[in-house]
Amino acid sequence: MVQPSHPGNVGSAARAIKTMGFQDLVLVDPRYPDMTTQPEAVALASGAVDVLERARICNTLEEALAPVTLAFALTARVRDLGPPPCDIRQAAELARDHLASPGSGCTAVVLGTERAGLTNTQIALCQRICHIPANPEYSSLNVAQALQLAAWELRYALLIEQGTALLPVSTAQQPDPGSALATSDAVQAFLAHWEQALIQVEFLDPAHPKKLMPRMRHLFGRSGLSRDEVDMLRGVCTAMLRKTAAQNK
């Protein structure tokens, strides 16, 4: 973040990158020397104070980018001169591939001031220009919001490459055994029970079965019945048989 002037944006930026699994925040020539400990920064970090505490503060962008091998200048304005442009998703993919290449260093997303963004001189220090394809009639994004989008795109690109699950992991301590698929023996036993119940309620005529049971077998075969579902359906069969037995007394 180059010359950030609002402590709240710095705190929000810390929160934004931590939620996406990142932790390296660098401030270049911030308005306040104690920017990371300002009450508003701490409040809006909301659990990401550790990112604030580790934040590196540099006097110049050159100093901040010294260890970086691929930097993206995030800007909403078209530049006639400067590094080649790409959108934020392409930037994330380029960053992912760069990090995976042998002997690579590190990547960075560079954001300018809340009021004026990045200067041409600052952009020239980066290897690529990066754009967020926002509403062309109103493309102004808060700096922390822009950083959140950039961090999300990079996280998504990394997750896809690693084949990591994209949905939340269950917090259940033990898996539910009843949700496991029923064995073939259990399914066949249920189908025999089911056929018996259908005959008892006179839905199936054993003298003229036609294709009813083969169709039922295909139906339940496609369903991928779980253990609990087989038990439930066998309970239905038992109830059907009990009911008809009582009626026939």
C-alpha positions, 0 to 999 in steps of 0.5 A, a space after each residue: 500500500 503506497 502512502 496510505 492515509 486512512 488507518 481504517 483502510 490499513 486495518 481493513 486491508 490486513 483483515 482482507 488478506 488474512 481471510 484469503 490466507 496471506 499475511 505479508 502487508 507492506 506500507 510505503 511512506 504511510 501518513 502516520 508513523 504508527 499507522 498499524 497501531 492507530 485505534 481505527 486500524 486495530 478496530 477494523 483489522 477485526 482479528 487480523 492484528 497479527 498481520 498489522 503487527 508484522 507489517 513492514 514499513 518502507 520509505 520508498 516503493 523501490 525499497 518495498 519492491 526490492 525482494 519482489 520478482 513480479 509486481 502488479 500495479 493495481 489501477 483503474 485508469 488506462 495508461 498510455 505508457 507502462 507495463 503490459 496490462 491484464 485483468 485481475 484474474 489473469 494477474 492471479 494466474 500469472 502470479 500462481 505460475 510465477 510462484 511455481 516456477 523454479 527459482 522464483 522469488 515473490 509476487 506483490 500487488 501494489 495499490 496507490 493512495 485512496 485519493 489519486 492511486 499510483 503515479 506513472 513513476 510508481 507503475 513503472 517499477 512494476 512488471 505488469 499493470 492490473 485492472 479490476 473489470 468493474 462498472 465502467 460508469 463507476 469503477 472507484 473501489 476503496 483500496 481495501 476492497 480492491 485488495 480483497 478482490 485481488 487476494 481472493 483471485 490469487 487464493 482461488 487460482 492457488 486452490 484450483 492449481 492445488 486441487 484443494 476443496 473449494 467448499 467449507 470443510 465439515 466441522 463434525 468430529 466424526 463422520 456419520 456412518 449412516 450417510 455411507 453408501 449401503 452395501 450391495 447385500 443391504 440393497 438386495 435385502 431391501 429390494 426383496 423386502 420391498 417386493 414382498 411388501 408390494 405383493 402384500 398391498 396388491 400393487 405387484 401381481 406375482 403372476 403378472 409382474 411385467 417389468 415392475 421390479 426390474 424398473 424398481 431395481 434401476 430406480 433404487 440403483 440410480 439413487 445410490 442409497 445410504 445405510 440410513 436410507 435403506 433402513 428407512 425404506 425397510 421400515 416402510 416395508 415393515 409398516 406396510 406388511 404389518 398394516 395389511 396383516 392386521 387388516 386381513 385378520 
